[in-house]
Amino acid sequence: MAPRLNHRKSTRGCRRCKARKVKCNEQRPKCSHCSRHNLPCEYPALEPRVYTYPGTTTTTTTSTAQSQFQYLTPCPSPLKPPLQPPHLTPLPTTSLRLLHQYITHTAQTMGTAQIPSVRAMWEVSVPEMAFEYPPLLNTLLGVAAAHRAVLLPGEAEGVLRGVKERFMGVAVGGHRLDMARVLRGAGGDGDGGVSEMVCMNAIMISLYTLTLRREGDRDGSGGGGRGRGGYEPPLLWMNMARGIRTLIGRVYYRLVEKRARISPLLVARPVVHVNGNGNFSGGGGGDIYGDCRGVLGFLVDVNPDVSETEEIRAVYSECVRYLEGMLLAVKTGETGFDIRKRFSSFPSMMPGEFLRLLGEKRPRALVIVAYLFALVKGAEGVWWLKGIPEMEVRGIEGVVGEKWRGVMEWPGRVVRGEVDVGHLILGDRQCLGVDV
């Protein structure tokens, strides 16, 4: 029987020690053995591994669409682009810190990260794509800087503000160029040359624009997005979210069929962006509203306005039906990750006409947005959303006027913590002063 070794084996020793089958202390640039014998010391190159989806392995079928993407297997492969020698590659300390911030903290807070395959996408695949696509790298670092600013408020007003604005300025500039190319139909492959990296960049920029709402409350008065004329609706975030619909709508099936790196996020439940016909919808098949159907219908009828045509009323009705689906999700106990996904999908699900009405600050449109933020209040426990629902609802309360005070009572009480978001008190219209 061979004697037991009383030391740890060397796995990354120099070539000479490996050839002599002696333990190398792995000291660089010269190990102790090579130094003692005054010999050149050479270490083998590291063999990086990237994670990819298995091409031949069949996973066990489950009831959820994302199960086929749940397991990732490592396989030897050279990194692309290839690594540069350390003495040729600058390593800005700020960028390294933010990259570490993203991988160790920010990635776990992103959309649907409670699913293992989606979390692996945020932690592994997104940084990988960022190194292949500079605009996404700038967005990733900018989002990480925004997260760090929330965790360390003392840095937010100093270095971090300039850092994140610089990164996001470059990222948005690159995104605009790519969107212009997509709209021109460049690429010749029928989808405008849209790549998974462009889609991911749009998703992360959209999230960043939502975090900017918090910066609109610097005076402590409540009401995100306050401008010189008072409250301003979150149109920047909503327009960015609709841009995601434009991009992903072109390449959704191609990305899913090819098991692209972004595909775990696309197929994760709840699937609120596409239905079986390839059109965008508010949920899966069947009755997605349950016992919440019609509960919020009064939002379309209360305080009639003669200027609202049947077409405008139809737009409002579609928005309210989506909110009823969110209400059912809240009442049935969906996770915070799922509620936030439904919330983030609202702008891309709504007709474009709704954004025009919201831009005009129509009271009914503003009230619908107040109910949207109230419904996500119970799921705001993440840095990029924390505090924003209350700011938005308080801002809307200040501009819709006395006529809408009764309708605004429920969202106001929810964001102030006076009533649970799942406890809808709208059954008694008189207690809210609603006169339909």
C-alpha positions as CSV (number, residue, x, y, z in Angstrom):
1,M,0.0,0.0,0.0
2,A,1.4,3.4,-1.1
3,P,2.2,5.8,1.8
4,R,-0.3,8.6,2.3
5,L,1.0,12.0,1.2
6,N,1.2,14.5,4.0
7,H,0.8,17.6,1.8
8,R,-1.6,19.0,-0.7
9,K,-1.0,18.1,-4.4
10,S,0.1,20.8,-6.7
11,T,-2.3,21.3,-9.6
12,R,-0.8,24.4,-11.2
13,G,2.9,23.8,-10.7
14,C,5.7,24.7,-13.2
15,R,6.6,22.4,-16.1
16,R,9.9,21.3,-14.5
17,C,8.4,20.3,-11.2
18,K,5.7,18.4,-13.0
19,A,8.3,16.6,-15.1
20,R,10.3,15.7,-12.0
21,K,7.0,14.7,-10.2
22,V,7.9,16.9,-7.2
23,K,5.7,19.3,-5.3
24,C,5.9,22.8,-6.7
25,N,5.2,25.7,-4.3
26,E,3.8,27.6,-7.3
27,Q,5.7,30.8,-6.4
28,R,5.9,33.2,-9.3
29,P,7.9,34.2,-11.3
30,K,10.2,31.4,-10.0
31,C,9.3,28.5,-7.7
32,S,11.7,27.6,-4.9
33,H,13.0,24.5,-6.7
34,C,13.9,26.4,-9.9
35,S,15.4,29.2,-7.8
36,R,17.6,26.8,-5.8
37,H,18.9,25.2,-9.0
38,N,19.2,28.5,-10.8
39,L,17.0,27.1,-13.7
40,P,14.4,28.9,-15.8
41,C,10.9,28.4,-14.4
42,E,7.9,28.2,-16.9
43,Y,4.3,27.7,-16.0
44,P,1.8,26.2,-18.4
45,A,-0.9,28.6,-19.7
46,L,-4.2,28.6,-17.9
47,E,-7.0,26.8,-19.8
48,P,-10.1,29.0,-19.4
49,R,-13.5,27.3,-19.4
50,V,-16.8,28.9,-20.5
51,Y,-20.2,27.7,-19.8
52,T,-22.5,26.8,-22.6
53,Y,-25.7,24.8,-23.1
54,P,-25.2,21.1,-23.9
55,G,-25.9,20.3,-27.5
56,T,-26.7,16.7,-27.2
57,T,-27.7,16.2,-23.6
58,T,-31.4,15.7,-23.0
59,T,-32.8,17.1,-19.7
60,T,-35.7,15.7,-17.8
61,T,-39.0,17.2,-19.0
62,T,-40.8,19.3,-16.4
63,S,-43.9,21.4,-16.4
64,T,-42.1,24.7,-16.7
65,A,-40.8,26.0,-20.0
66,Q,-37.5,27.1,-18.5
67,S,-36.5,23.6,-17.2
68,Q,-34.7,22.8,-20.4
69,F,-32.3,25.6,-19.7
70,Q,-31.8,24.9,-16.0
71,Y,-28.5,23.0,-16.2
72,L,-25.3,24.5,-17.5
73,T,-22.2,22.3,-18.2
74,P,-18.7,23.5,-18.4
75,C,-16.7,22.7,-21.5
76,P,-13.1,23.6,-22.5
77,S,-13.1,26.4,-25.0
78,P,-10.9,29.5,-25.7
79,L,-12.4,32.7,-24.5
80,K,-13.6,35.1,-27.2
81,P,-12.1,37.7,-27.5
82,P,-8.8,36.1,-26.5
83,L,-7.2,37.3,-23.2
84,Q,-4.5,39.9,-23.6
85,P,-1.1,39.7,-21.8
86,P,-1.3,41.5,-18.5
87,H,1.4,44.0,-19.4
88,L,-0.6,45.1,-22.4
89,T,-4.0,45.3,-20.8
90,P,-4.9,48.3,-18.6
91,L,-6.9,47.4,-15.5
92,P,-8.8,50.4,-14.2
93,T,-9.5,49.9,-10.5
94,T,-12.9,51.5,-10.7
95,S,-14.0,49.2,-13.5
96,L,-12.7,46.1,-11.7
97,R,-14.6,47.1,-8.6
98,L,-17.8,47.7,-10.4
99,L,-17.5,44.4,-12.3
100,H,-16.9,42.7,-8.9
101,Q,-19.9,44.6,-7.6
102,Y,-22.1,43.3,-10.4
103,I,-21.1,39.7,-10.3
104,T,-21.2,39.3,-6.5
105,H,-24.2,41.5,-5.7
106,T,-26.1,43.2,-8.5
107,A,-26.7,40.0,-10.7
108,Q,-28.7,38.4,-7.9
109,T,-31.2,41.3,-7.9
110,M,-32.0,41.2,-11.6
111,G,-35.2,40.0,-13.2
112,T,-36.3,36.4,-12.4
113,A,-33.0,35.6,-10.7
114,Q,-34.6,33.2,-8.4
115,I,-34.5,30.6,-11.2
116,P,-31.1,28.9,-11.3
117,S,-30.7,29.1,-15.0
118,V,-31.6,32.8,-15.1
119,R,-29.3,33.6,-12.2
120,A,-26.5,31.8,-14.0
121,M,-27.3,33.9,-17.1
122,W,-27.0,37.2,-15.1
123,E,-23.8,36.1,-13.3
124,V,-21.9,34.3,-16.1
125,S,-23.4,34.9,-19.5
126,V,-24.1,38.6,-19.2
127,P,-20.5,39.5,-18.3
128,E,-19.3,37.2,-21.1
129,M,-21.6,39.0,-23.6
130,A,-20.4,42.4,-22.2
131,F,-16.8,41.6,-23.1
132,E,-18.0,40.9,-26.7
133,Y,-20.1,44.0,-27.0
134,P,-18.7,47.3,-25.5
135,P,-22.1,49.1,-25.1
136,L,-23.3,46.3,-22.9
137,L,-20.1,46.4,-20.9
138,N,-20.6,50.2,-20.2
139,T,-24.3,49.5,-19.3
140,L,-23.3,46.7,-16.9
141,L,-20.7,49.0,-15.2
142,G,-23.2,51.9,-15.1
143,V,-25.9,49.7,-13.5
144,A,-23.4,48.3,-11.0
145,A,-22.4,51.9,-10.1
146,A,-26.1,52.8,-9.6
147,H,-26.5,49.8,-7.3
148,R,-23.4,50.8,-5.3
149,A,-24.7,54.3,-5.0
150,V,-27.8,52.9,-3.2
151,L,-25.7,50.7,-0.9
152,L,-23.2,53.6,-0.1
153,P,-25.2,56.9,-0.1
154,G,-22.0,58.7,1.0
155,E,-20.4,57.9,-2.4
156,A,-23.5,58.6,-4.4
157,E,-23.1,62.4,-4.5
158,G,-19.4,62.2,-5.2
159,V,-17.4,59.9,-7.5
160,L,-20.2,57.4,-8.2
161,R,-22.5,60.0,-9.8
162,G,-19.9,61.0,-12.4
163,V,-18.8,57.3,-13.0
164,K,-22.3,56.0,-13.7
165,E,-23.2,59.0,-15.9
166,R,-20.1,58.5,-17.9
167,F,-20.6,54.8,-18.4
168,M,-24.3,55.2,-19.2
169,G,-23.7,58.1,-21.6
170,V,-21.4,55.8,-23.7
171,A,-23.8,52.9,-23.4
172,V,-26.8,54.9,-24.6
173,G,-24.9,56.4,-27.5
174,G,-24.0,52.9,-28.7
175,H,-27.5,51.7,-28.2
176,R,-29.0,54.5,-30.3
177,L,-26.6,53.7,-33.2
178,D,-27.7,50.0,-33.0
179,M,-31.4,50.9,-32.8
180,A,-31.0,53.1,-35.9
181,R,-29.4,50.2,-37.7
182,V,-32.2,47.9,-36.6
183,L,-34.9,50.3,-37.8
184,R,-33.1,50.6,-41.2
185,G,-33.4,46.8,-41.4
186,A,-29.6,46.3,-41.7
187,G,-28.2,42.8,-41.5
188,G,-30.1,41.1,-44.3
189,D,-31.3,38.2,-42.2
190,G,-34.9,39.4,-41.8
191,D,-34.5,40.5,-38.2
192,G,-32.5,43.7,-38.7
193,G,-29.4,42.1,-37.4
194,V,-30.7,42.1,-33.8
195,S,-28.4,40.1,-31.5
196,E,-28.9,38.8,-28.0
197,M,-26.3,41.3,-26.8
198,V,-28.4,44.2,-28.2
199,C,-31.5,42.8,-26.5
200,M,-29.7,42.5,-23.2
201,N,-28.4,46.0,-23.5
202,A,-31.9,47.3,-24.0
203,I,-33.2,45.4,-21.0
204,M,-30.5,46.8,-18.7
205,I,-30.8,50.3,-19.9
206,S,-34.5,50.2,-19.3
207,L,-33.9,49.1,-15.7
208,Y,-31.4,52.0,-15.3
209,T,-33.9,54.6,-16.5
210,L,-36.4,53.3,-13.8
211,T,-33.7,53.9,-11.1
212,L,-33.5,57.5,-12.3
213,R,-37.0,58.2,-11.0
214,R,-35.5,58.1,-7.5
215,E,-33.2,61.0,-8.3
216,G,-36.3,63.1,-9.1
217,D,-37.0,63.3,-5.3
218,R,-33.9,65.2,-4.2
219,D,-36.0,67.8,-2.4
220,G,-37.7,65.2,-0.2
221,S,-41.1,66.3,-1.3
222,G,-42.1,62.9,-2.7
223,G,-43.1,62.3,-6.2
224,G,-40.5,60.8,-8.5
225,G,-39.6,62.6,-11.8
226,R,-40.4,66.1,-10.5
227,G,-39.7,68.8,-13.0
228,R,-40.1,72.5,-13.0
229,G,-43.8,72.0,-13.7
230,G,-44.3,69.4,-11.0
231,Y,-44.7,65.7,-11.4
232,E,-43.6,64.2,-14.7
233,P,-44.8,60.7,-15.8
234,P,-42.2,57.9,-16.2
235,L,-42.2,58.2,-20.0
236,L,-38.5,57.6,-20.4
237,W,-38.7,54.2,-18.7
238,M,-41.9,53.3,-20.5
239,N,-40.5,54.2,-24.0
240,M,-37.4,52.2,-23.3
241,A,-39.5,49.2,-22.2
242,R,-41.4,49.4,-25.5
243,G,-38.1,49.4,-27.4
244,I,-37.4,46.0,-25.8
245,R,-40.7,44.8,-27.3
246,T,-39.5,46.0,-30.7
247,L,-36.2,44.2,-30.4
248,I,-37.2,40.9,-28.8
249,G,-40.4,40.7,-31.0
250,R,-38.1,40.3,-34.0
251,V,-35.9,37.5,-32.7
252,Y,-37.7,35.8,-29.9
253,Y,-38.2,32.4,-31.5
254,R,-34.8,32.4,-33.1
255,L,-33.1,33.0,-29.7
256,V,-35.2,30.4,-28.0
257,E,-34.7,27.7,-30.7
258,K,-31.0,28.3,-30.8
259,R,-30.8,28.3,-27.0
260,A,-29.1,31.7,-26.9
261,R,-27.4,32.8,-23.7
262,I,-30.4,35.2,-23.1
263,S,-33.0,32.4,-23.6
264,P,-33.4,31.4,-20.0
265,L,-34.8,34.9,-19.2
266,L,-37.1,34.8,-22.3
267,V,-38.8,31.5,-21.3
268,A,-38.9,32.1,-17.6
269,R,-42.4,32.2,-16.0
270,P,-44.5,34.2,-16.0
271,V,-44.3,34.6,-19.8
272,V,-46.0,37.9,-20.2
273,H,-44.5,39.1,-23.5
274,V,-45.6,36.6,-26.1
275,N,-48.5,34.1,-26.6
276,G,-48.9,31.0,-28.8
277,N,-49.7,33.1,-31.8
278,G,-46.5,35.1,-31.6
279,N,-48.4,38.2,-30.3
280,F,-47.8,40.0,-27.1
281,S,-50.3,39.2,-24.4
282,G,-50.8,39.5,-20.6
283,G,-50.3,36.0,-19.6
284,G,-50.7,32.3,-20.4
285,G,-53.7,30.5,-21.7
286,G,-57.1,30.4,-20.0
287,D,-58.6,32.9,-17.7
288,I,-55.7,34.9,-16.4
289,Y,-57.9,37.2,-14.3
290,G,-59.7,34.6,-12.2
291,D,-61.9,36.3,-9.6
292,C,-60.3,39.6,-10.2
293,R,-61.9,40.1,-13.6
294,G,-63.8,43.4,-13.6
295,V,-62.6,44.4,-10.1
296,L,-60.8,47.5,-11.4
297,G,-63.2,48.2,-14.3
298,F,-64.5,51.3,-12.5
299,L,-61.2,53.0,-13.4
300,V,-62.5,53.3,-16.9
301,D,-66.0,54.6,-15.9
302,V,-65.4,56.8,-12.9
303,N,-65.5,60.6,-13.6
304,P,-66.7,60.5,-17.2
305,D,-65.0,62.8,-19.7
306,V,-66.8,63.8,-22.9
307,S,-63.5,64.2,-24.7
308,E,-62.7,60.4,-24.3
309,T,-63.7,58.6,-27.5
310,E,-64.6,54.9,-27.6
311,E,-61.0,54.2,-28.9
312,I,-59.5,56.0,-25.9
313,R,-61.8,54.1,-23.6
314,A,-60.7,50.8,-25.2
315,V,-57.1,51.8,-24.5
316,Y,-57.8,52.4,-20.9
317,S,-59.7,49.1,-20.7
318,E,-56.8,47.1,-22.0
319,C,-54.5,48.7,-19.4
320,V,-57.0,48.0,-16.6
321,R,-57.3,44.3,-17.6
322,Y,-53.5,44.0,-17.3
323,L,-53.7,45.5,-13.8
324,E,-56.4,42.9,-12.9
325,G,-54.0,40.2,-14.0
326,M,-51.3,41.7,-11.7
327,L,-53.8,41.9,-8.9
328,L,-54.6,38.2,-9.2
329,A,-50.9,37.4,-9.2
330,V,-50.5,39.4,-5.9
331,K,-53.5,37.7,-4.3
332,T,-52.4,34.2,-5.3
333,G,-49.0,34.8,-3.7
334,E,-46.6,35.0,-6.7
335,T,-43.0,35.7,-5.7
336,G,-41.6,39.2,-5.7
337,F,-39.5,38.3,-8.8
338,D,-42.6,37.4,-10.7
339,I,-44.6,40.5,-9.7
340,R,-41.6,42.7,-10.7
341,K,-41.5,41.0,-14.1
342,R,-45.2,41.7,-14.6
343,F,-44.7,45.3,-13.5
344,S,-41.7,45.8,-15.8
345,S,-43.7,44.3,-18.7
346,F,-46.6,46.7,-18.4
347,P,-45.2,49.4,-20.8
348,S,-44.5,47.0,-23.6
349,M,-47.9,45.4,-23.2
350,M,-49.9,48.6,-23.5
351,P,-51.0,50.3,-26.7
352,G,-48.8,53.1,-27.8
353,E,-51.7,55.4,-27.6
354,F,-51.6,55.0,-23.8
355,L,-48.1,56.7,-23.7
356,R,-49.5,59.6,-25.6
357,L,-52.4,60.0,-23.1
358,L,-49.9,59.7,-20.2
359,G,-47.6,62.3,-21.8
360,E,-50.6,64.7,-21.9
361,K,-51.1,64.0,-18.2
362,R,-54.7,62.8,-18.6
363,P,-56.0,62.1,-15.1
364,R,-57.3,58.7,-15.9
365,A,-54.0,57.6,-17.4
366,L,-52.1,58.9,-14.4
367,V,-54.4,57.1,-12.0
368,I,-53.9,53.8,-13.9
369,V,-50.1,54.3,-13.4
370,A,-50.7,55.0,-9.7
371,Y,-52.5,51.6,-9.4
372,L,-49.6,50.0,-11.3
373,F,-47.0,51.2,-8.8
374,A,-49.3,50.4,-5.9
375,L,-49.6,46.8,-7.1
376,V,-45.8,46.4,-7.1
377,K,-45.4,47.9,-3.6
378,G,-45.2,44.5,-1.9
379,A,-42.4,43.5,-4.2
380,E,-40.3,46.6,-4.0
381,G,-37.6,45.0,-1.8
382,V,-34.9,45.3,-4.4
383,W,-32.5,48.3,-4.9
384,W,-33.7,49.4,-8.3
385,L,-37.3,49.7,-7.2
386,K,-37.1,50.5,-3.5
387,G,-39.0,53.7,-2.6
388,I,-40.2,54.4,-6.1
389,P,-43.8,53.3,-5.8
390,E,-44.5,55.7,-3.0
391,M,-42.8,58.5,-4.8
392,E,-44.8,57.9,-7.9
393,V,-48.2,57.6,-6.2
394,R,-47.5,60.7,-4.1
395,G,-46.5,62.7,-7.2
396,I,-49.7,61.6,-9.0
397,E,-51.9,62.5,-6.0
398,G,-50.5,66.0,-6.3
399,V,-51.6,66.6,-9.9
400,V,-54.9,64.8,-10.5
401,G,-56.9,67.1,-8.3
402,E,-59.7,66.8,-5.8
403,K,-62.1,65.1,-8.2
404,W,-59.9,61.9,-8.1
405,R,-59.1,61.9,-4.4
406,G,-61.5,59.0,-3.7
407,V,-60.1,56.8,-6.5
408,M,-56.5,57.6,-5.3
409,E,-57.2,56.6,-1.7
410,W,-56.4,52.9,-2.1
411,P,-53.0,53.3,-3.9
412,G,-52.2,56.0,-1.4
413,R,-52.9,53.8,1.6
414,V,-51.0,50.9,0.1
415,V,-47.7,52.9,-0.5
416,R,-48.0,54.4,2.9
417,G,-48.2,51.0,4.5
418,E,-51.7,51.5,5.9
419,V,-53.2,48.5,4.0
420,D,-51.7,45.4,2.4
421,V,-51.5,45.5,-1.3
422,G,-53.4,42.2,-1.6
423,H,-56.3,43.6,0.4
424,L,-58.3,45.4,-2.2
425,I,-60.9,47.6,-0.5
426,L,-62.6,48.6,-3.7
427,G,-65.7,46.5,-3.1
428,D,-67.3,49.3,-1.1
429,R,-67.2,52.2,-3.6
430,Q,-68.7,54.6,-1.1
431,C,-65.8,54.3,1.3
432,L,-63.6,55.6,-1.5
433,G,-65.9,58.4,-2.6
434,V,-66.2,56.8,-6.1
435,D,-69.2,57.9,-8.0
436,V,-69.6,55.9,-11.2
